């Protein structure tokens, strides 16, 4: 969605923008597809911060700027199946989570969590103070940030603390309750694929403030995640000089005199750029797209070193190892005997945890499975009497298990 968001904002500001999508549908990891009346979600299952007008959610802010947005369906439960088979689907927010802590965490759990929330409050306020729309990397940041003096002060006051790992807060608060520690580790992991030790305070502060405030709801786009993509495409094409093209695979970024001037597609055609080329591909693909320009000496040594650093996977040399991957299962199933709407007994989304004490904890391969049945929220996603199911392991598959299979 990052590429479409950038394109929609550029179009809104009067800049003619051409989006070239290699796939047969736009949206990247958030695209959807249909088979025999079933509508499948390829990407995100949980959304929040969209159904309210005042929100720190950056994508909501993009929608507000381009004045295009899906219709949102709200609901308020997310379930968990624990290793002992016990399950719960309390409402998000503080109203019912205290009951969960008392039942599954035992003595002290509710008090520890309440103390942690109080400690995180100034960090949460700082994490949500500045809209992401005010952030930029050039000198113009002075102008945009100056519009939010109080919010900027709150953020700067917590500056370093926001970048520290959340594990330091857990140590400071002496979190001892096993259920609370496991719950926080799982939340951290589901947010960004890392347990508490590797999750920044800013991420946890944002999530705790968003999920555990009174009256909070979860949001789902009517029609599925594709409705988000459609809204962004409409935002791009509002500008009659902008367009989105699918099945347009880019083979090469063209560089002249050190400047990206266009792209060459797999069919041999060339699309020229009047201002810039924005690559929303990962560093590995972007480096490959620039390989001919590099061989021709069109890219600088500094830029080449930077791309080499981004694509170095050797941890011994300071690189970033290949990340673990996902396994997805998408199924259309008979709904006989199943509910038609989510409830505490059968929520629309739930996590299954096999073993809190696995050697790698929440990161252990296939230790956590996330399940989503969005047709409980929006019945139009499946034929009558049917449901769609999306189940996946969240980035716990070692890369080496699947290496070379593409």
C-alpha angles and dihedrals in degrees: 000000000000093000093048091046091052091047093048092051092047091050091048088056092054099259114137106237132188117199115201114196119187093201125075089247131041124238105070111217090000097057121118133210137194134224125178093339095314117119114207129202113219097185142017119023102181125058130174138166096044107097096060125075094224109057139142090214104122095212090053087054090052090052090050092052097047092038093228124114143151122251108261127222113201129211133158114214135086120177138218131195110203126214092258091056095255113135139191138176106192120175113266110250128059098288100086103011090083088063090052091051093049094047100042103021099044125199115007097009096107092046093049092050092047091051090049092051090051091049091049095049098093090044091048091051090050094046091054098035100089123052111233087232088073094057121095139147102231133075089272087078087084090063098044096043092047088069089067106046098155094044091047091051091051091050096046091048089062094033104128094031090060090058095047120100115265089234089076090060091048090052093046091051090045093229104197105158106108096213093050092048092048092046093051092046090052093048091050091049095048091049099054111351097262133098121240093281091065102034119100118236089237091063095047093042091054093047096045091050092047101043101038103045120111115272096011119157137189118240132218125187112240106245093025134271090317087074088065090052091047092053092053092047089052088051091054096046095047083086103072089213093058128079145173119224126191127199087035105131115191114219100176143013108224117224128189124180091349095308129107105239103171146315137268117223128216090255090059097253120133127221112200122213121219095194114006148329115243115200115202090177120109119268093261094055093040090052090052092049088055096044096103092048089050092050089051091053093246095128123068125248089242092054092046091051090050093052091046089053092050092051098043108116097177107108090194088063094046094266130138113254118231109277123243116260142224136252114209130194119191117187140171108212142183109263096206107139093008125111122258096218135032121268142165089270095046114020124188092242131029143162124226116208117196102186131001089193099052112138092254094035115214089352094062112122112272092352093127126039121189119207130193129184101182093173086075086065099036113023091193089076092076137033117265111287092018139093136205119227129195117188126173146159108241108235098309100120110107109239091228092063090063102027115133096015095112 
